[in-house]
Amino acid sequence: MKLATKVKKQVIRKQEIGKKFSFTPYLFLLPAIAFLGLTSFLPVLQAIYLSFTNYDFVGSPTFNGWQNYINLWRDRTFWKVLGNTLVYLVFAVPSLVVLPLVLAILVNQKLRSIKFFRAIYYFPVIVSVVVAGIAWKWVYAENGILNYFLSIISFQSVKIPWLTDPRTAIFAIIAVVIWRGIGYYMVIYLAGLQAIPADLYEAAAIDGSDGWQKHFDITIPLMRPYIILVAVISSISAMKVFEEVYIMSQGGPANSTKTVVYYLYDKGFTSLEMGYASAIGVFLFLIIFIISIITFKFINPAQRV
């Protein structure tokens, strides 16, 4: 009886200690918060401030109210590049959600040399975007490897201008974006697949769910958090495509491949319209924020944001 009373008092004491406010966790977080404040939060606030000013890197920023946003609304080129960015989003994101999952399922098998194939599929991720862009420019050239193989298949000369035709240029770059991203998202899915107990698949096989059907019954429902994560990350990445466009097409031909981020760079660092470029950045942030919320709601209706 005395022992039970003593244990009860210790439990109550621990609960009271747990209720006391402690600065210790916040002291551990302080360096990270300070670093994020200087590198992320402060630049965001500065960009919002500059979006209401005229600033050309030479003089001091001069306040002009909502003029940058009014000019943005009237800018036909901006709406053109925004449409291009949405094309990247619509075509790249579904591929980067589905294809890496299929690939992760394939490389999750216990086969000889499977680690070699995982490394091969992940290789595009570690390749420099500059090297990848230059290499793909050679592939897409009119006398490049792609047209050469198409000539062999069709038994006639093929000279498709992949990067110089407005009808094909954007899709050629989207293919490169997908190629570079598949391995990265495959690793995310692979981590989720290896966390699924093998007993579930064995039980499913007994119930008659085997082959690819077991993945619809078990894998996809259990992988939902990873699918949401990949959908959000790939959506943000698709909205921020820049390097591939800069290296492969410079936004051409006729602005057919130019994205919002490339347009922001062009206005800010080529035309030196930093206030206008900041307004573009703020607008892009709002679009990405809205798309992220829609992605959460669409993939997981029960998710509360």
Order of alpha helices (4+ residues) and beta strands (2+ residues): alpha-alpha-alpha-beta-beta-alpha-alpha-alpha-alpha-alpha-alpha-alpha-alpha-alpha-alpha-alpha
